[in-house]
């Protein structure tokens, strides 16, 4: 057998082994270190044969090719260099792979620890909204064992309305491949959550699942609602303030205009209330105002609005009335309620009020105009001694 044939035979055997070795490990070594294909093949082949078999092979090789012993020794030496270099390279490569695997496991453990220790609910669903993973926080909140949820559809644990909303959001993430964020109110415990939905993609960039991080923002929403309430309501009586009243009045005017209806605006000013403040102090006066606010609220329909304009003045909006008589009936009822004795601590007070009334569209078609004419009518009632309600006549309106 010629030298070339022997080398080809050797290389073929080494190549077959390398392919088997690589396939067994599950990765392609030469794709990672392509520049060392030849000498790694030599080295691994020599490694398999062992030193003694290597020397025997070299001796046989020298005899077949009629080479002298020096050639055999030289070739063996060079091959040993290849062997040592190859072994070191392969060893270094596998050590690097091992370190990378250990680092990956460490990262995975940190991620799992973070997900499972967070105060947020974290879960993973597939494209059909079936649960793939749930962290302890989410399991504790819904109170259902993990084995009874995994693989189940979202709809089995949430209302139809919540399921429809969730499916629409999941479809949006799958379609766009982008994360989205939205607020959600749970029907289960009536709490608010800020949900962040993020796509989980495969190597081809296709979304195969969606990660959901649900942060409880109930306390934040409550604070926001309180601030919103304080911005639109009177802090003493908790009735709507002037700004909110005007918003509702404008909306009522738009509705009345569209459906050809009428509405009434009342401005109520308490008679001689200043004497209560001056005699008994603002603490007692404030309590009287709170009681009057409750009396006014109890004198009107649910669809009506009573607001505190400021000081001892209140506003009433009566939508959906048929004539001024409807407004007069309410005004008379309010005065009857206000004439009832008011008790604060060990004191009793009898309060009356002057009420001005304006009707849409007869007395004005704009909110400010209706309020202005109700104010004029209220002063007219005061000029006549108070404890009365008035609506401006057409003559006074024109003047």
N, C-alpha and C positions, 0 to 999 in steps of 0.2 A: 504493500500500500504506500503510495507516495505521500510525501510530507503535506502537500496541499489537501489531499483527500482526508488525511488524519485530522488536520485542523478544521476542515469543514465538518467532519463527523463530530469533533469535540464541540464546535460552536453550535451545531444543530442540537446536540444534547443539552448544552447549557441554555440555549434559547427555549427549548421545550420546558425545562425546569423553571426557568424564570417566568414563563407565561403561566405555568401551573401555580407557582408561588404567589404571583401577583393576583391571579384570579381567586386564590384561596383567601387572601387578605382583604379583597374587596376594593382595591384601588389599583390604578395603573402607574407603576413606579416610574416608567420612562417618560410619562407625560409631565411628571413633576421635575425630574432631573434628566432631560433629553440629551444634554451635552455629554453625559457620562455613560451612554448606552453600551458602548463596546467594552470599556474596561470594567464596568459593573458586571457585565455578562461573564467576562473572564474571571473576575474575582469571586463571584458567587459560585461559578463552576468549580474553581479551584478549592473553594471552601468546602464544597460537598465532597470532593475527592480526598481531601486530607493531605497533610504534608508528605507522608510516605508514598501514597498513591501518586502524588504529584511528581516526586522524584523518579518513581518507577516509570511513570508515563514519559517523562523527559528522557530517561535512559533508553526506553524502547524507541522513542522518536529519533534519537540520535543514531541508533543502529539501523533503522529503516532507511534513513536518509544518508547513511554513511558519514555522519558528522562525527567529529571527535568528541571526547569527554568534556573538553573545555567549552565547546558549544553548548553541550547539555547543561553544564554548571551555570554558564552565563544565562542561558534561557530560563533555567530554573530560578536563578537570582532575580531576573527581570520579572518573571511571573510572580515570584514571592512579593516583589514590590507592588505589583498590580493587586495581589491578594490583600496585602496589608492595607493598601490605600482604599480598596473597595470595601473591605470589612469596616474600616473606620467611617467611610462615607455612609454605608448602609446603617451602621450603628448610630451615627449622628442623626441620620434621617429619622430613624424610628424613635430616638430620644426626643427629637423635635415634635414628632407626631404625638408622642405620649404627653409632652408638656402642653401642647395645644389642646389635647383632649381634657387634661386636668384643668386647664384654664377655662375651657368651655363648661365643664361640670361645675366649677366654682361660680361662674357667671349665672348658670342656670339655678344654682342653689340660692344665690343672692336674689335673683328675680323672684323665685318661689317664696322666699322669706319675706320679701317686700310685699308681694301680692297678698300673702296670707296674714300679714300683720297689719295691713292698712285698715283704716276706719271706713274706707269706701267699699261698696259692693262691687266685686269684679267677677264677671262670668264670660264664657266663650260660647257662641252659638254658631251652627253651620248655616248654610244659605237657606235652609228650610226652617230656620228658627228652632232647631233642636239643641238642647243644652249639651255641651261637650265638657265644660269645666265650670265649677262654682267655688268661690273662695269661702272660708269660714264665716266671714261677716255677712255675706248674702244668705247663706244657709241659716244662720242664727236669726236673721230678720224675718224670713218667711216661715221658719219653724218646721221645715220638712227635711227628713234625712236625705243625704246625697244620693243614695242608691235608688230612691224613689223619683229622682228628678233627672239624673243623667240619661240622655237619649230621648227624653220626653219633649213634646212640643211646648212652646211658650204659652200657648192658649190653655193648656191644662191647669195652669196656676194663676192666670190673670183673666180679667173680664174681657168680653168681646171688644169693647171700645179700646181698652189698653192694647189688646192684641193687634187690632187693625192699625193703630198708630205705630206700634213697634215694627210690624211687618213692612209698613211703608218706609220707615227709616232704614231698615236693613236693606231693602231693595235699592234705596238711594245710594247707600254706601257701596253695594255690589256694582251698581251701574256706573258710578263715577270713579270708584277706586279711591275716594278721598274720605277723610274723617269728617264727622259732623257733630254738632253739640246742640242740645235742646233741653228745655225744662219739662219735667214730667211730674204730675201729681198722682200718687198711688191711691188706688181705690181701697187697697188692703188696710192701710193704716192712716190714710189721709195726710201723708207727709209729702213734702216737695223734694225733688231730686234733680240735679244737673247731670244729664247723661252725656258721655262722650263715646261715640261709636267709631272704632278704627278698624280698617280692613287688615286681614291676615292673608298674605299673598304667597303663592308658590314660586318656584324658580322661573316660571314663564311669566310672572307678573299678574297672574289671575287671582282674583279674590276667592278664597276657599272657605273663609270663616270670618266672623266679626267679633272683636273684643269689645265688651261693654264695661265702662267704668261709671258707676252711679254714685254721685256724691250727695249726701243729705244736706240740703240747703234750707230746711224748714225754718230754722232760727233766723236765717238771713231774710227769708220771705216774710216772716212775721214782723221783723223790724221794718222792712220796706212797706208793708201794709200799714203799720203804725204811723210811719212818717207820712204816707199818703193820706191817711185819715186825718192826721193833725194839720196837714196842709189844706184840707177842704172842710174842716169842722171847727166849731167853736170849742175851746178847751174847757170852758166853764159848764156849759149845758150839754155838750157833745152833739148839738144840733148842727146841720149843715151851716157853713158860713155864707157870707154874701157872694163870694166868688162861685161856689158850687150852686147856690140858688140861681144866679144869673145864667149859668150853663144850662141848668134844667129848664129855665124859663125860655131860653132861646130855642131849645129842642122842642119844647111844647108848642111854641109859636109856629115853628116849621111844620109840625104835625097838624096843628089846627088849620093852618093855611092850605095845606095839601088836601085835607079832608073836609074843608069848609065847616070847622067847628069853632066853639067859643071857649074862652078860659078867663079866669079871674085872678087878679093880684091884690093881696091885702097887705097894708103896712100897719102894724100894731104898735102903738106907743103907750106905755103905762102911765096912768095919771098919778101925779104927786109921788112918784117913786123916790125922788131925790130926798124927800123927808125921812124915808126909812134909812137910807145910807147915812144921812147927817145925824140922825138921832141914835141909831143902834150900831152904826159902824158898817164897813164894807163886808165883813164876814157874814153878818146876818143878811145884808142886802144880796150877797152872792147866793146864799141858800134860798132866798125868796125867788131869785131868778131861775135857779135850777128847778124848783117846784113848778113855777109858771111854765117853763119849757116842757115839762112832762104833761101838764094840763093841756097845753096847746097840741102836743103830739097826740093826745088821746081824744081830741075834738075833731079830728079830720080823718079822711079815708087813707087807706094804704097807698093809693095812687097819688095822693096829695103830698106836698112838701111844706114843712115848717122850718124856718131858719132864723138864726139870730143875726141881725144886721149889725149890732153893736150897742153897748150901753143897755138901755131898757127898751130897745126897739126890736121887733120881730117881723118876719115876712112870711106870708103864706101864699102858695101857688095852688090853684084849683083848676086842673085841666078837665076837659070833657063835661062842661056845664051846658045846659040848654038855654038858660036865661039868667038875668041878674038876680032873679028871685032865689035861685040855687045858692048864689054867693051870700045873699042876705040871710038865708037860713043858717048857713055855717057861721056867719059873723054873730048872729044872735046867740047861737049855741056857745060860741067862744066866750062871749060876755057873761053868760050864765055861769060857766065853769070858773071864770076868773073872780066872780063875786063870792065864791065859796071861801070860807075862812082858811087862811094859810097859817100853819103852826110851825114856828121855829124856836126850838128850845122851850122855854116857858112863856113865849110870847105868841100873840095872835095878830094876824094882819088881814085886812080886807082891801083887796086891790081891784081897781077898775082900769079900763083901757079905752083909748080913742082909736077907731079903726077907719082907715081910708081904703076905698075899693075902686079898682079900675077894671074894665072889661075889654077883652080883645074880641073883635077888631074895632069896636065902637070908640073906645077911649085911647086908642093907639095901636099901631101895628109893629112897633119895635119894643124891645125889652126895656131900654132906658126910658122910653116915652111912657110906657105903662107904669113903671116905678115912679116916675116924676109926678104923674097925675094921681096915683094912689097917695103919694106924700101930700099933695095939695088937699085932697079930700080929708086926710087925717087931721091936718091943721084946721080945716073948717069944722070938724067935729069937736076939736079942742076949744075953738072960739065959742062954740055953743054950750060949753060947760063940761065937755068930756063925757065919758061913760056912754058913748054912742058910736054908731058907724055911719059913714057917709059915702056917697058916690057923687062926683061932680056932675052937675047938669050940663047939657050941651051948650047953654049960654056961657057958663063959667069955663068950660073947656075951650070955647072959641076965643074967650078973652085972655 
